[in-house]
Amino acid sequence: RAAPRARPLLTEREQEVLGLLATGLNPTEVARHLAITTYTARDHIKAIREKLDRPTAMAAVLEALRRGLVQLDRV
């Protein structure tokens, strides 16, 4: 019997947003790049910050790098 798959910490879209933030884009630029509203981009960023327990987007990016959730050579 196969063990159930663990749910990833971040959704695929949150990972995309995080990767774009790691390249230095701001929320408006992330939104433009993904063809979503700035409000939606900010909602994703808020969810990322909460899941990684960090107060700012930059702190979340740094925590994601530390945890290996995003790698700069892949963004």
mmJSON file of the N, C-alpha and C atoms, coordinates in Angstrom:
{"data_MODEL":{"atom_site":{
"group_PDB":["ATOM","ATOM","ATOM","ATOM","ATOM","ATOM","ATOM","ATOM","ATOM","ATOM","ATOM","ATOM","ATOM","ATOM","ATOM","ATOM","ATOM","ATOM","ATOM","ATOM","ATOM","ATOM","ATOM","ATOM","ATOM","ATOM","ATOM","ATOM","ATOM","ATOM","ATOM","ATOM","ATOM","ATOM","ATOM","ATOM","ATOM","ATOM","ATOM","ATOM","ATOM","ATOM","ATOM","ATOM","ATOM","ATOM","ATOM","ATOM","ATOM","ATOM","ATOM","ATOM","ATOM","ATOM","ATOM","ATOM","ATOM","ATOM","ATOM","ATOM","ATOM","ATOM","ATOM","ATOM","ATOM","ATOM","ATOM","ATOM","ATOM","ATOM","ATOM","ATOM","ATOM","ATOM","ATOM","ATOM","ATOM","ATOM","ATOM","ATOM","ATOM","ATOM","ATOM","ATOM","ATOM","ATOM","ATOM","ATOM","ATOM","ATOM","ATOM","ATOM","ATOM","ATOM","ATOM","ATOM","ATOM","ATOM","ATOM","ATOM","ATOM","ATOM","ATOM","ATOM","ATOM","ATOM","ATOM","ATOM","ATOM","ATOM","ATOM","ATOM","ATOM","ATOM","ATOM","ATOM","ATOM","ATOM","ATOM","ATOM","ATOM","ATOM","ATOM","ATOM","ATOM","ATOM","ATOM","ATOM","ATOM","ATOM","ATOM","ATOM","ATOM","ATOM","ATOM","ATOM","ATOM","ATOM","ATOM","ATOM","ATOM","ATOM","ATOM","ATOM","ATOM","ATOM","ATOM","ATOM","ATOM","ATOM","ATOM","ATOM","ATOM","ATOM","ATOM","ATOM","ATOM","ATOM","ATOM","ATOM","ATOM","ATOM","ATOM","ATOM","ATOM","ATOM","ATOM","ATOM","ATOM","ATOM","ATOM","ATOM","ATOM","ATOM","ATOM","ATOM","ATOM","ATOM","ATOM","ATOM","ATOM","ATOM","ATOM","ATOM","ATOM","ATOM","ATOM","ATOM","ATOM","ATOM","ATOM","ATOM","ATOM","ATOM","ATOM","ATOM","ATOM","ATOM","ATOM","ATOM","ATOM","ATOM","ATOM","ATOM","ATOM","ATOM","ATOM","ATOM","ATOM","ATOM","ATOM","ATOM","ATOM","ATOM","ATOM","ATOM","ATOM","ATOM","ATOM","ATOM","ATOM","ATOM","ATOM","ATOM","ATOM"],
"id":[1,2,3,4,5,6,7,8,9,10,11,12,13,14,15,16,17,18,19,20,21,22,23,24,25,26,27,28,29,30,31,32,33,34,35,36,37,38,39,40,41,42,43,44,45,46,47,48,49,50,51,52,53,54,55,56,57,58,59,60,61,62,63,64,65,66,67,68,69,70,71,72,73,74,75,76,77,78,79,80,81,82,83,84,85,86,87,88,89,90,91,92,93,94,95,96,97,98,99,100,101,102,103,104,105,106,107,108,109,110,111,112,113,114,115,116,117,118,119,120,121,122,123,124,125,126,127,128,129,130,131,132,133,134,135,136,137,138,139,140,141,142,143,144,145,146,147,148,149,150,151,152,153,154,155,156,157,158,159,160,161,162,163,164,165,166,167,168,169,170,171,172,173,174,175,176,177,178,179,180,181,182,183,184,185,186,187,188,189,190,191,192,193,194,195,196,197,198,199,200,201,202,203,204,205,206,207,208,209,210,211,212,213,214,215,216,217,218,219,220,221,222,223,224,225],
"type_symbol":["N","C","C","N","C","C","N","C","C","N","C","C","N","C","C","N","C","C","N","C","C","N","C","C","N","C","C","N","C","C","N","C","C","N","C","C","N","C","C","N","C","C","N","C","C","N","C","C","N","C","C","N","C","C","N","C","C","N","C","C","N","C","C","N","C","C","N","C","C","N","C","C","N","C","C","N","C","C","N","C","C","N","C","C","N","C","C","N","C","C","N","C","C","N","C","C","N","C","C","N","C","C","N","C","C","N","C","C","N","C","C","N","C","C","N","C","C","N","C","C","N","C","C","N","C","C","N","C","C","N","C","C","N","C","C","N","C","C","N","C","C","N","C","C","N","C","C","N","C","C","N","C","C","N","C","C","N","C","C","N","C","C","N","C","C","N","C","C","N","C","C","N","C","C","N","C","C","N","C","C","N","C","C","N","C","C","N","C","C","N","C","C","N","C","C","N","C","C","N","C","C","N","C","C","N","C","C","N","C","C","N","C","C","N","C","C","N","C","C","N","C","C","N","C","C"],
"label_atom_id":["N","CA","C","N","CA","C","N","CA","C","N","CA","C","N","CA","C","N","CA","C","N","CA","C","N","CA","C","N","CA","C","N","CA","C","N","CA","C","N","CA","C","N","CA","C","N","CA","C","N","CA","C","N","CA","C","N","CA","C","N","CA","C","N","CA","C","N","CA","C","N","CA","C","N","CA","C","N","CA","C","N","CA","C","N","CA","C","N","CA","C","N","CA","C","N","CA","C","N","CA","C","N","CA","C","N","CA","C","N","CA","C","N","CA","C","N","CA","C","N","CA","C","N","CA","C","N","CA","C","N","CA","C","N","CA","C","N","CA","C","N","CA","C","N","CA","C","N","CA","C","N","CA","C","N","CA","C","N","CA","C","N","CA","C","N","CA","C","N","CA","C","N","CA","C","N","CA","C","N","CA","C","N","CA","C","N","CA","C","N","CA","C","N","CA","C","N","CA","C","N","CA","C","N","CA","C","N","CA","C","N","CA","C","N","CA","C","N","CA","C","N","CA","C","N","CA","C","N","CA","C","N","CA","C","N","CA","C","N","CA","C","N","CA","C","N","CA","C","N","CA","C","N","CA","C","N","CA","C","N","CA","C"],
"label_alt_id":[null,null,null,null,null,null,null,null,null,null,null,null,null,null,null,null,null,null,null,null,null,null,null,null,null,null,null,null,null,null,null,null,null,null,null,null,null,null,null,null,null,null,null,null,null,null,null,null,null,null,null,null,null,null,null,null,null,null,null,null,null,null,null,null,null,null,null,null,null,null,null,null,null,null,null,null,null,null,null,null,null,null,null,null,null,null,null,null,null,null,null,null,null,null,null,null,null,null,null,null,null,null,null,null,null,null,null,null,null,null,null,null,null,null,null,null,null,null,null,null,null,null,null,null,null,null,null,null,null,null,null,null,null,null,null,null,null,null,null,null,null,null,null,null,null,null,null,null,null,null,null,null,null,null,null,null,null,null,null,null,null,null,null,null,null,null,null,null,null,null,null,null,null,null,null,null,null,null,null,null,null,null,null,null,null,null,null,null,null,null,null,null,null,null,null,null,null,null,null,null,null,null,null,null,null,null,null,null,null,null,null,null,null,null,null,null,null,null,null,null,null,null,null,null,null],
"label_comp_id":["ARG","ARG","ARG","ALA","ALA","ALA","ALA","ALA","ALA","PRO","PRO","PRO","ARG","ARG","ARG","ALA","ALA","ALA","ARG","ARG","ARG","PRO","PRO","PRO","LEU","LEU","LEU","LEU","LEU","LEU","THR","THR","THR","GLU","GLU","GLU","ARG","ARG","ARG","GLU","GLU","GLU","GLN","GLN","GLN","GLU","GLU","GLU","VAL","VAL","VAL","LEU","LEU","LEU","GLY","GLY","GLY","LEU","LEU","LEU","LEU","LEU","LEU","ALA","ALA","ALA","THR","THR","THR","GLY","GLY","GLY","LEU","LEU","LEU","ASN","ASN","ASN","PRO","PRO","PRO","THR","THR","THR","GLU","GLU","GLU","VAL","VAL","VAL","ALA","ALA","ALA","ARG","ARG","ARG","HIS","HIS","HIS","LEU","LEU","LEU","ALA","ALA","ALA","ILE","ILE","ILE","THR","THR","THR","THR","THR","THR","TYR","TYR","TYR","THR","THR","THR","ALA","ALA","ALA","ARG","ARG","ARG","ASP","ASP","ASP","HIS","HIS","HIS","ILE","ILE","ILE","LYS","LYS","LYS","ALA","ALA","ALA","ILE","ILE","ILE","ARG","ARG","ARG","GLU","GLU","GLU","LYS","LYS","LYS","LEU","LEU","LEU","ASP","ASP","ASP","ARG","ARG","ARG","PRO","PRO","PRO","THR","THR","THR","ALA","ALA","ALA","MET","MET","MET","ALA","ALA","ALA","ALA","ALA","ALA","VAL","VAL","VAL","LEU","LEU","LEU","GLU","GLU","GLU","ALA","ALA","ALA","LEU","LEU","LEU","ARG","ARG","ARG","ARG","ARG","ARG","GLY","GLY","GLY","LEU","LEU","LEU","VAL","VAL","VAL","GLN","GLN","GLN","LEU","LEU","LEU","ASP","ASP","ASP","ARG","ARG","ARG","VAL","VAL","VAL"],
"label_asym_id":["A","A","A","A","A","A","A","A","A","A","A","A","A","A","A","A","A","A","A","A","A","A","A","A","A","A","A","A","A","A","A","A","A","A","A","A","A","A","A","A","A","A","A","A","A","A","A","A","A","A","A","A","A","A","A","A","A","A","A","A","A","A","A","A","A","A","A","A","A","A","A","A","A","A","A","A","A","A","A","A","A","A","A","A","A","A","A","A","A","A","A","A","A","A","A","A","A","A","A","A","A","A","A","A","A","A","A","A","A","A","A","A","A","A","A","A","A","A","A","A","A","A","A","A","A","A","A","A","A","A","A","A","A","A","A","A","A","A","A","A","A","A","A","A","A","A","A","A","A","A","A","A","A","A","A","A","A","A","A","A","A","A","A","A","A","A","A","A","A","A","A","A","A","A","A","A","A","A","A","A","A","A","A","A","A","A","A","A","A","A","A","A","A","A","A","A","A","A","A","A","A","A","A","A","A","A","A","A","A","A","A","A","A","A","A","A","A","A","A","A","A","A","A","A","A"],
"label_entity_id":["1","1","1","1","1","1","1","1","1","1","1","1","1","1","1","1","1","1","1","1","1","1","1","1","1","1","1","1","1","1","1","1","1","1","1","1","1","1","1","1","1","1","1","1","1","1","1","1","1","1","1","1","1","1","1","1","1","1","1","1","1","1","1","1","1","1","1","1","1","1","1","1","1","1","1","1","1","1","1","1","1","1","1","1","1","1","1","1","1","1","1","1","1","1","1","1","1","1","1","1","1","1","1","1","1","1","1","1","1","1","1","1","1","1","1","1","1","1","1","1","1","1","1","1","1","1","1","1","1","1","1","1","1","1","1","1","1","1","1","1","1","1","1","1","1","1","1","1","1","1","1","1","1","1","1","1","1","1","1","1","1","1","1","1","1","1","1","1","1","1","1","1","1","1","1","1","1","1","1","1","1","1","1","1","1","1","1","1","1","1","1","1","1","1","1","1","1","1","1","1","1","1","1","1","1","1","1","1","1","1","1","1","1","1","1","1","1","1","1","1","1","1","1","1","1"],
"label_seq_id":[1,1,1,2,2,2,3,3,3,4,4,4,5,5,5,6,6,6,7,7,7,8,8,8,9,9,9,10,10,10,11,11,11,12,12,12,13,13,13,14,14,14,15,15,15,16,16,16,17,17,17,18,18,18,19,19,19,20,20,20,21,21,21,22,22,22,23,23,23,24,24,24,25,25,25,26,26,26,27,27,27,28,28,28,29,29,29,30,30,30,31,31,31,32,32,32,33,33,33,34,34,34,35,35,35,36,36,36,37,37,37,38,38,38,39,39,39,40,40,40,41,41,41,42,42,42,43,43,43,44,44,44,45,45,45,46,46,46,47,47,47,48,48,48,49,49,49,50,50,50,51,51,51,52,52,52,53,53,53,54,54,54,55,55,55,56,56,56,57,57,57,58,58,58,59,59,59,60,60,60,61,61,61,62,62,62,63,63,63,64,64,64,65,65,65,66,66,66,67,67,67,68,68,68,69,69,69,70,70,70,71,71,71,72,72,72,73,73,73,74,74,74,75,75,75],
"pdbx_PDB_ins_code":[null,null,null,null,null,null,null,null,null,null,null,null,null,null,null,null,null,null,null,null,null,null,null,null,null,null,null,null,null,null,null,null,null,null,null,null,null,null,null,null,null,null,null,null,null,null,null,null,null,null,null,null,null,null,null,null,null,null,null,null,null,null,null,null,null,null,null,null,null,null,null,null,null,null,null,null,null,null,null,null,null,null,null,null,null,null,null,null,null,null,null,null,null,null,null,null,null,null,null,null,null,null,null,null,null,null,null,null,null,null,null,null,null,null,null,null,null,null,null,null,null,null,null,null,null,null,null,null,null,null,null,null,null,null,null,null,null,null,null,null,null,null,null,null,null,null,null,null,null,null,null,null,null,null,null,null,null,null,null,null,null,null,null,null,null,null,null,null,null,null,null,null,null,null,null,null,null,null,null,null,null,null,null,null,null,null,null,null,null,null,null,null,null,null,null,null,null,null,null,null,null,null,null,null,null,null,null,null,null,null,null,null,null,null,null,null,null,null,null,null,null,null,null,null,null],
"Cartn_x":[0.846,0.0,0.883,0.652,1.465,1.073,2.078,1.817,1.219,0.306,-0.272,0.8,0.66,1.643,1.448,2.554,2.498,2.135,1.252,0.863,1.999,2.353,3.444,3.068,4.072,3.854,3.226,3.736,3.245,2.565,1.518,0.871,1.807,1.469,2.279,2.331,1.196,1.154,1.974,1.888,2.688,4.172,4.553,5.949,6.372,5.475,5.775,5.983,5.06,5.146,6.437,6.748,7.966,9.208,9.239,10.369,10.539,9.43,9.499,9.949,9.46,9.914,11.414,11.894,13.323,14.181,13.605,14.367,14.365,13.614,13.593,12.363,11.392,10.173,9.331,8.617,7.686,6.302,5.328,4.012,3.333,3.463,2.854,3.499,4.816,5.539,5.229,5.104,4.717,3.343,2.418,1.064,1.087,1.832,1.934,2.507,3.552,4.22,3.284,2.426,1.54,0.144,-0.081,-1.393,-2.504,-2.217,-3.198,-3.25,-4.236,-4.307,-3.255,-2.921,-1.994,-2.569,-3.9,-4.538,-4.342,-4.461,-4.269,-2.807,-1.896,-0.468,-0.206,-0.785,-0.588,-1.204,-2.35,-2.958,-2.028,-1.426,-0.468,0.723,1.219,2.367,2.001,0.803,0.357,0.301,-0.227,-0.312,1.088,2.004,3.391,4.003,3.826,4.385,3.822,2.515,1.891,2.394,2.487,2.934,4.387,5.202,6.613,6.862,5.783,5.844,6.882,6.765,7.684,6.892,7.395,6.635,6.651,7.63,7.741,7.981,7.748,7.995,9.473,10.352,11.793,12.201,11.667,11.972,11.456,10.315,9.77,10.67,11.168,12.093,13.353,13.897,15.105,14.845,13.692,13.344,13.168,12.535,12.352,13.702,14.626,15.978,16.641,16.501,17.098,16.539,15.224,14.573,14.714,15.274,15.405,14.126,13.167,11.907,12.038,13.051,13.345,14.851,15.341,16.784,17.022,17.973,18.212,18.642,19.275,19.688,18.515,17.353,16.178,15.138,15.373,14.393,14.824],
"Cartn_y":[-1.187,0.0,1.239,2.091,3.31,4.322,4.976,6.03,7.237,7.934,9.124,10.18,10.892,11.935,13.132,13.651,14.851,16.042,16.875,18.072,19.078,19.675,20.658,21.856,22.444,23.602,24.749,25.015,26.113,25.554,26.249,25.846,26.146,25.595,25.844,27.341,28.017,29.456,30.231,29.852,30.52,30.337,29.162,28.926,29.829,30.012,30.918,32.342,32.79,34.143,34.291,33.322,33.357,33.44,32.672,32.715,34.08,34.7,36.04,37.078,36.938,37.848,37.696,36.456,36.189,36.85,37.11,37.786,39.296,39.781,41.209,41.943,41.201,41.874,42.298,43.409,43.85,43.257,43.379,42.764,43.187,44.433,44.893,44.211,44.074,43.416,41.916,41.299,39.888,39.708,40.588,40.517,40.631,41.6,41.795,40.549,40.006,38.83,37.619,37.47,36.31,36.587,37.804,38.204,38.032,38.504,38.52,39.942,40.219,41.561,41.709,42.942,43.219,42.711,42.829,42.344,40.836,40.095,38.645,38.321,39.04,38.832,39.084,40.143,40.453,39.378,38.811,37.716,36.506,36.192,35.077,35.358,36.578,36.949,36.846,37.279,37.18,35.712,34.842,33.419,32.821,33.221,32.741,33.178,34.453,34.968,34.214,33.942,33.23,31.796,31.103,29.713,29.587,30.575,30.547,31.292,31.851,32.566,33.686,34.543,35.664,36.96,38.079,39.336,40.089,39.82,40.558,39.589,40.082,39.267,38.901,39.852,39.573,38.527,38.621,37.614,36.248,36.205,34.943,34.364,35.215,34.761,34.175,34.864,34.373,33.048,32.914,31.657,30.537,30.846,29.847,29.391,30.302,29.944,29.03,29.396,28.601,27.183,27.056,25.749,24.99,25.639,24.981,24.938,25.816,25.869,26.611,27.442,28.169,28.248,28.172,28.271,29.371,30.222,31.364,30.974,29.829,29.433,28.907,28.744,28.263,29.332,30.523,31.602,32.522],
"Cartn_z":[0.0,0.0,0.0,-0.958,-1.085,-0.021,0.513,1.502,0.798,1.467,0.83,0.601,-0.508,-0.826,0.1,0.56,1.401,0.526,1.039,0.304,0.36,-0.772,-0.742,0.126,0.725,1.585,0.805,-0.395,-1.225,-2.471,-2.904,-4.155,-5.321,-6.468,-7.663,-7.982,-7.854,-8.147,-7.123,-5.853,-4.826,-5.106,-5.587,-5.945,-7.104,-8.077,-9.19,-8.684,-7.831,-7.273,-6.484,-5.667,-4.858,-5.736,-6.795,-7.718,-8.346,-8.716,-9.317,-8.286,-7.059,-5.996,-5.78,-5.868,-5.653,-6.728,-7.908,-8.961,-8.775,-7.781,-7.496,-7.985,-8.547,-9.003,-7.812,-7.964,-6.931,-7.242,-6.328,-6.558,-7.862,-8.249,-9.492,-10.691,-10.656,-11.744,-11.785,-10.615,-10.537,-11.181,-10.833,-11.383,-12.904,-13.406,-14.856,-15.532,-14.949,-15.515,-15.578,-14.556,-14.476,-15.032,-15.502,-16.042,-15.01,-13.787,-12.71,-12.151,-11.306,-10.728,-9.63,-9.34,-8.246,-6.933,-6.775,-5.55,-5.393,-6.483,-6.438,-6.118,-6.722,-6.43,-4.946,-4.419,-2.991,-2.106,-2.533,-1.768,-1.741,-2.876,-2.919,-2.004,-2.046,-1.208,0.269,0.612,2.005,2.436,1.571,1.895,2.061,1.195,1.289,2.617,2.949,4.209,5.404,5.381,6.499,6.589,5.453,5.456,5.898,5.573,5.961,7.271,7.835,9.121,9.085,8.082,7.922,7.728,8.278,8.261,6.927,6.082,4.822,3.67,2.463,1.276,1.18,1.449,1.371,2.397,3.604,4.622,4.187,3.517,3.011,1.922,1.044,-0.009,0.636,1.613,2.284,2.999,3.632,4.305,3.282,2.159,1.103,0.558,0.397,-0.045,0.984,2.248,3.333,3.34,3.098,3.111,1.792,0.803,-0.494,-1.299,-0.962,-1.695,-3.018,-3.123,-4.349,-4.466,-5.7,-5.928,-6.945,-6.672,-7.545,-8.944,-9.109,-10.45,-11.286,-10.672,-11.387,-11.636,-11.153,-11.345,-12.439],
"occupancy":[1.0,1.0,1.0,1.0,1.0,1.0,1.0,1.0,1.0,1.0,1.0,1.0,1.0,1.0,1.0,1.0,1.0,1.0,1.0,1.0,1.0,1.0,1.0,1.0,1.0,1.0,1.0,1.0,1.0,1.0,1.0,1.0,1.0,1.0,1.0,1.0,1.0,1.0,1.0,1.0,1.0,1.0,1.0,1.0,1.0,1.0,1.0,1.0,1.0,1.0,1.0,1.0,1.0,1.0,1.0,1.0,1.0,1.0,1.0,1.0,1.0,1.0,1.0,1.0,1.0,1.0,1.0,1.0,1.0,1.0,1.0,1.0,1.0,1.0,1.0,1.0,1.0,1.0,1.0,1.0,1.0,1.0,1.0,1.0,1.0,1.0,1.0,1.0,1.0,1.0,1.0,1.0,1.0,1.0,1.0,1.0,1.0,1.0,1.0,1.0,1.0,1.0,1.0,1.0,1.0,1.0,1.0,1.0,1.0,1.0,1.0,1.0,1.0,1.0,1.0,1.0,1.0,1.0,1.0,1.0,1.0,1.0,1.0,1.0,1.0,1.0,1.0,1.0,1.0,1.0,1.0,1.0,1.0,1.0,1.0,1.0,1.0,1.0,1.0,1.0,1.0,1.0,1.0,1.0,1.0,1.0,1.0,1.0,1.0,1.0,1.0,1.0,1.0,1.0,1.0,1.0,1.0,1.0,1.0,1.0,1.0,1.0,1.0,1.0,1.0,1.0,1.0,1.0,1.0,1.0,1.0,1.0,1.0,1.0,1.0,1.0,1.0,1.0,1.0,1.0,1.0,1.0,1.0,1.0,1.0,1.0,1.0,1.0,1.0,1.0,1.0,1.0,1.0,1.0,1.0,1.0,1.0,1.0,1.0,1.0,1.0,1.0,1.0,1.0,1.0,1.0,1.0,1.0,1.0,1.0,1.0,1.0,1.0,1.0,1.0,1.0,1.0,1.0,1.0,1.0,1.0,1.0,1.0,1.0,1.0],
"B_iso_or_equiv":[0.0,0.0,0.0,0.0,0.0,0.0,0.0,0.0,0.0,0.0,0.0,0.0,0.0,0.0,0.0,0.0,0.0,0.0,0.0,0.0,0.0,0.0,0.0,0.0,0.0,0.0,0.0,0.0,0.0,0.0,0.0,0.0,0.0,0.0,0.0,0.0,0.0,0.0,0.0,0.0,0.0,0.0,0.0,0.0,0.0,0.0,0.0,0.0,0.0,0.0,0.0,0.0,0.0,0.0,0.0,0.0,0.0,0.0,0.0,0.0,0.0,0.0,0.0,0.0,0.0,0.0,0.0,0.0,0.0,0.0,0.0,0.0,0.0,0.0,0.0,0.0,0.0,0.0,0.0,0.0,0.0,0.0,0.0,0.0,0.0,0.0,0.0,0.0,0.0,0.0,0.0,0.0,0.0,0.0,0.0,0.0,0.0,0.0,0.0,0.0,0.0,0.0,0.0,0.0,0.0,0.0,0.0,0.0,0.0,0.0,0.0,0.0,0.0,0.0,0.0,0.0,0.0,0.0,0.0,0.0,0.0,0.0,0.0,0.0,0.0,0.0,0.0,0.0,0.0,0.0,0.0,0.0,0.0,0.0,0.0,0.0,0.0,0.0,0.0,0.0,0.0,0.0,0.0,0.0,0.0,0.0,0.0,0.0,0.0,0.0,0.0,0.0,0.0,0.0,0.0,0.0,0.0,0.0,0.0,0.0,0.0,0.0,0.0,0.0,0.0,0.0,0.0,0.0,0.0,0.0,0.0,0.0,0.0,0.0,0.0,0.0,0.0,0.0,0.0,0.0,0.0,0.0,0.0,0.0,0.0,0.0,0.0,0.0,0.0,0.0,0.0,0.0,0.0,0.0,0.0,0.0,0.0,0.0,0.0,0.0,0.0,0.0,0.0,0.0,0.0,0.0,0.0,0.0,0.0,0.0,0.0,0.0,0.0,0.0,0.0,0.0,0.0,0.0,0.0,0.0,0.0,0.0,0.0,0.0,0.0],
"pdbx_formal_charge":[null,null,null,null,null,null,null,null,null,null,null,null,null,null,null,null,null,null,null,null,null,null,null,null,null,null,null,null,null,null,null,null,null,null,null,null,null,null,null,null,null,null,null,null,null,null,null,null,null,null,null,null,null,null,null,null,null,null,null,null,null,null,null,null,null,null,null,null,null,null,null,null,null,null,null,null,null,null,null,null,null,null,null,null,null,null,null,null,null,null,null,null,null,null,null,null,null,null,null,null,null,null,null,null,null,null,null,null,null,null,null,null,null,null,null,null,null,null,null,null,null,null,null,null,null,null,null,null,null,null,null,null,null,null,null,null,null,null,null,null,null,null,null,null,null,null,null,null,null,null,null,null,null,null,null,null,null,null,null,null,null,null,null,null,null,null,null,null,null,null,null,null,null,null,null,null,null,null,null,null,null,null,null,null,null,null,null,null,null,null,null,null,null,null,null,null,null,null,null,null,null,null,null,null,null,null,null,null,null,null,null,null,null,null,null,null,null,null,null,null,null,null,null,null,null],
"auth_seq_id":[1,1,1,2,2,2,3,3,3,4,4,4,5,5,5,6,6,6,7,7,7,8,8,8,9,9,9,10,10,10,11,11,11,12,12,12,13,13,13,14,14,14,15,15,15,16,16,16,17,17,17,18,18,18,19,19,19,20,20,20,21,21,21,22,22,22,23,23,23,24,24,24,25,25,25,26,26,26,27,27,27,28,28,28,29,29,29,30,30,30,31,31,31,32,32,32,33,33,33,34,34,34,35,35,35,36,36,36,37,37,37,38,38,38,39,39,39,40,40,40,41,41,41,42,42,42,43,43,43,44,44,44,45,45,45,46,46,46,47,47,47,48,48,48,49,49,49,50,50,50,51,51,51,52,52,52,53,53,53,54,54,54,55,55,55,56,56,56,57,57,57,58,58,58,59,59,59,60,60,60,61,61,61,62,62,62,63,63,63,64,64,64,65,65,65,66,66,66,67,67,67,68,68,68,69,69,69,70,70,70,71,71,71,72,72,72,73,73,73,74,74,74,75,75,75],
"auth_comp_id":["ARG","ARG","ARG","ALA","ALA","ALA","ALA","ALA","ALA","PRO","PRO","PRO","ARG","ARG","ARG","ALA","ALA","ALA","ARG","ARG","ARG","PRO","PRO","PRO","LEU","LEU","LEU","LEU","LEU","LEU","THR","THR","THR","GLU","GLU","GLU","ARG","ARG","ARG","GLU","GLU","GLU","GLN","GLN","GLN","GLU","GLU","GLU","VAL","VAL","VAL","LEU","LEU","LEU","GLY","GLY","GLY","LEU","LEU","LEU","LEU","LEU","LEU","ALA","ALA","ALA","THR","THR","THR","GLY","GLY","GLY","LEU","LEU","LEU","ASN","ASN","ASN","PRO","PRO","PRO","THR","THR","THR","GLU","GLU","GLU","VAL","VAL","VAL","ALA","ALA","ALA","ARG","ARG","ARG","HIS","HIS","HIS","LEU","LEU","LEU","ALA","ALA","ALA","ILE","ILE","ILE","THR","THR","THR","THR","THR","THR","TYR","TYR","TYR","THR","THR","THR","ALA","ALA","ALA","ARG","ARG","ARG","ASP","ASP","ASP","HIS","HIS","HIS","ILE","ILE","ILE","LYS","LYS","LYS","ALA","ALA","ALA","ILE","ILE","ILE","ARG","ARG","ARG","GLU","GLU","GLU","LYS","LYS","LYS","LEU","LEU","LEU","ASP","ASP","ASP","ARG","ARG","ARG","PRO","PRO","PRO","THR","THR","THR","ALA","ALA","ALA","MET","MET","MET","ALA","ALA","ALA","ALA","ALA","ALA","VAL","VAL","VAL","LEU","LEU","LEU","GLU","GLU","GLU","ALA","ALA","ALA","LEU","LEU","LEU","ARG","ARG","ARG","ARG","ARG","ARG","GLY","GLY","GLY","LEU","LEU","LEU","VAL","VAL","VAL","GLN","GLN","GLN","LEU","LEU","LEU","ASP","ASP","ASP","ARG","ARG","ARG","VAL","VAL","VAL"],
"auth_asym_id":["A","A","A","A","A","A","A","A","A","A","A","A","A","A","A","A","A","A","A","A","A","A","A","A","A","A","A","A","A","A","A","A","A","A","A","A","A","A","A","A","A","A","A","A","A","A","A","A","A","A","A","A","A","A","A","A","A","A","A","A","A","A","A","A","A","A","A","A","A","A","A","A","A","A","A","A","A","A","A","A","A","A","A","A","A","A","A","A","A","A","A","A","A","A","A","A","A","A","A","A","A","A","A","A","A","A","A","A","A","A","A","A","A","A","A","A","A","A","A","A","A","A","A","A","A","A","A","A","A","A","A","A","A","A","A","A","A","A","A","A","A","A","A","A","A","A","A","A","A","A","A","A","A","A","A","A","A","A","A","A","A","A","A","A","A","A","A","A","A","A","A","A","A","A","A","A","A","A","A","A","A","A","A","A","A","A","A","A","A","A","A","A","A","A","A","A","A","A","A","A","A","A","A","A","A","A","A","A","A","A","A","A","A","A","A","A","A","A","A","A","A","A","A","A","A"],
"auth_atom_id":["N","CA","C","N","CA","C","N","CA","C","N","CA","C","N","CA","C","N","CA","C","N","CA","C","N","CA","C","N","CA","C","N","CA","C","N","CA","C","N","CA","C","N","CA","C","N","CA","C","N","CA","C","N","CA","C","N","CA","C","N","CA","C","N","CA","C","N","CA","C","N","CA","C","N","CA","C","N","CA","C","N","CA","C","N","CA","C","N","CA","C","N","CA","C","N","CA","C","N","CA","C","N","CA","C","N","CA","C","N","CA","C","N","CA","C","N","CA","C","N","CA","C","N","CA","C","N","CA","C","N","CA","C","N","CA","C","N","CA","C","N","CA","C","N","CA","C","N","CA","C","N","CA","C","N","CA","C","N","CA","C","N","CA","C","N","CA","C","N","CA","C","N","CA","C","N","CA","C","N","CA","C","N","CA","C","N","CA","C","N","CA","C","N","CA","C","N","CA","C","N","CA","C","N","CA","C","N","CA","C","N","CA","C","N","CA","C","N","CA","C","N","CA","C","N","CA","C","N","CA","C","N","CA","C","N","CA","C","N","CA","C","N","CA","C","N","CA","C","N","CA","C","N","CA","C","N","CA","C","N","CA","C"],
"pdbx_PDB_model_num":[1,1,1,1,1,1,1,1,1,1,1,1,1,1,1,1,1,1,1,1,1,1,1,1,1,1,1,1,1,1,1,1,1,1,1,1,1,1,1,1,1,1,1,1,1,1,1,1,1,1,1,1,1,1,1,1,1,1,1,1,1,1,1,1,1,1,1,1,1,1,1,1,1,1,1,1,1,1,1,1,1,1,1,1,1,1,1,1,1,1,1,1,1,1,1,1,1,1,1,1,1,1,1,1,1,1,1,1,1,1,1,1,1,1,1,1,1,1,1,1,1,1,1,1,1,1,1,1,1,1,1,1,1,1,1,1,1,1,1,1,1,1,1,1,1,1,1,1,1,1,1,1,1,1,1,1,1,1,1,1,1,1,1,1,1,1,1,1,1,1,1,1,1,1,1,1,1,1,1,1,1,1,1,1,1,1,1,1,1,1,1,1,1,1,1,1,1,1,1,1,1,1,1,1,1,1,1,1,1,1,1,1,1,1,1,1,1,1,1,1,1,1,1,1,1]
}}}
